[in-house]
Amino acid sequence: MDGSLVGQPGHPAWKPRTDGKTARRISERATVFDEPSPALLPADPLAAIADPIWDHREFRRWTPDLVHCRLLVCGRTIFKLPQTLRSGFVSQLGNVAISEIVAGRRIAATPAEITVLDWTWQRLIRPPELQTIQRILMASAFDRSLDDIAKVLSSSGIKISKATVGRWYHAEKLRMAADWQRTGHPVDDMTAETWGVLFNRATK
């Protein structure tokens, strides 16, 4: 529309658009309006959580720290299972961890805990060539230190340093956080509460 004619008889006064559309192509004869295109998703799923990796947005998105807390929730749930049901979950390091816990009255796992365990544990399974990673993940669920994990792996013939265990574990937490965020898996209350306990303990 010729701007010199706006407001003249037969030409309505200009008003801002209220339909969310903006000018996309302008020429001497016409203006084309269109709605803004949606933002493109990052090509790399890790990019959505990598900066900063600790920003869990009030527990609405997964971060490596929250993945670690979810593993700890799973470890506590496994400890609550009857001994006959632990065999499918407990690794060599897991057995050591459970044996070190002071014996007492066992509290049965809740249905919610079992659901979280079932969903998470199957995602820790790795192909044969990555079973060292699998052992690191499963040992971490029982709150074993990087040093403990490195020592047990080395004693079984897998020579690995504490620093390497730490790098591999962090990379896996980052990968899982991106995958769980991509699939829309929600952060559960038990994981959020565990993060709060660890955070408060770390800042004291």
Salt bridges, closest charged atoms under 4 A:
ASP19 OD2 - ARG17 NH2 2.89
ASP55 OD2 - ARG57 NE 3.63
GLU58 OE1 - ARG60 NH1 3.37
GLU100 OE1 - ARG144 NH1 3.01
GLU113 OE2 - LYS80 NZ 2.83
ASP147 OD2 - LYS151 NZ 3.21
ASP148 OD2 - ARG144 NH2 3.13
GLU172 OE1 - ARG126 NH2 2.50
GLU172 OE1 - ARG175 NE 3.48
ASP179 OD1 - ARG182 NH2 2.38
ASP188 OD1 - ARG70 NH2 2.62
